[in-house]
Amino acid sequence: MPKKTAIVAALVLAAALTPATPATASTPSITWHGCTTGPGDSLGAELDKAGAQCGDVVVPVDYRRPRGREITVALARIKATDPARRRGAVLLNPGGPGGPAMELVLAGASMPEIAAEYDLVGMDPRFVGRSSPLRCAWNTDTFTRSAGPDVRSFGESVAFAKELARGCSGNDHELLRAASTRNTARDMDVVRAALGERKISYIGASYGTYLGAVYLQMFGARADRFVLDSSVDPEVFGPGLLRPTAPALDAASRNWAKSAAGQGLGEQTLRDIARAAERRPFKVGKYTVDGHMVPYLFFAGLYDDRPASQAEFATTVRTLRDAAAGLPVTPSAALNALLDGLTTGSGAATDRAGTPVVCADRAASRDPATYYRDIQAHRAAEPLFGPLARNITPCAFWPVAPVEPATRIRNSSPALLLGSTGDPATPYAGQLAMRRALAGSRLVTVEGVYRHSVFLKGDACVDTAVRDYLLSGALPADRTCR
């Protein structure tokens, strides 16, 4: 356990109790070092090759007890490539929750003008990646599964969620209670101070938009230029974060079907595969696929409507269609990796790392019947994705309750919001809710695309808006990119 210091205790107590006041003159230090931790550390080697520095900051587990137990938060930094024009540091977050951020500093080549004037900093959120990670004993990457067609299959979902909650319950309960977004925002502010920055800038996507909004609510006076890409609805984030997604997923599947019609594929193909899996599990290579998994495979394939992603999804659908018909199939490399993660937990496991955050942020109903009633009430309108989006989660059986109420986002901090009208993962209605909650923000919308996250995805209108804002500080008016 890192040695406690009075300096760190004083700073984090101020951050926890008086977030609107300036930080104290005394700040914690960062221990900078090389990034490679040992043989086989490919990320560390890549960071070292790119000239990154890696470091650790000590933060308290519980900010209400700043002299108590501590953990370390890990970060990587690549300094501004034009020191004469350097204007600060921009913190990066990929979302999740559960997504590590250190690797994002390697994106400088994709945004050279921003990298010239800003230090790029990736902070692995607490308990994620290299930041004192929590371990959940799961044999899957994600809890997201469909409830299936009836009460029997829903009962299987209940048992699955209960098993996953039990797999995380072996962690120290003090740590589980401390896994909230509010505490990660407090860690961000300690990192800001440790970097020597009076204010911090930020680019966050998906869940990272909620983390950024929470920081703006708690520490708005210390925020500089914030970019939030594909915002979650700040009133919804928590165990039920997927509940609004079924209509958006249906719209994304209709859009995909237009491009796949010439290949003999379409929405009916998806429904037929799902029904076949519900009747009888089938083999895809060495993996067994059932009715709980198929809608998730579709969900994962609809995140991006760019041609290469749409073509990859068509390949997945053809493979599943043939497998459902009893034909022997060989999954593509991408589908094989997805199935391996679902059945063994071998993948990035962002959801596994992020579940403690979701459960710590907002309380979930502990009555399984409430989930089944919700699914049934929407089954006619949302037959394919409703049982996935509205299904029970491990939070219903979580061993600890949230320590703090969910953050109510209501402020006038300036921020640049980005989004697309057809986003299947964070629907546009929720992005508009974030725009209303951050009254000082502006929203740049890509119209007519079905894509989750839009920055650095080949849209010059979006990328130019981000560049201009970060370099000039001038927010654009709300506008649409067509």
Helices and strands as residue ranges (DSSP letters): H 6-17, E 31-33, H 42-49, E 53-60, E 70-78, G 83-85, E 88-93, G 102-110, H 112-117, E 118-123, H 151-168, H 173-177, H 181-194, E 200-205, H 207-219, G 220-222, E 223-229, G 243-245, H 246-260, G 261-263, H 267-279, E 282-284, E 287-289, H 294-301, H 307-324, H 333-344, H 350-361, H 368-378, H 386-389, G 394-397, E 415-420, H 428-437, E 441-446, H 460-472, E 479-481
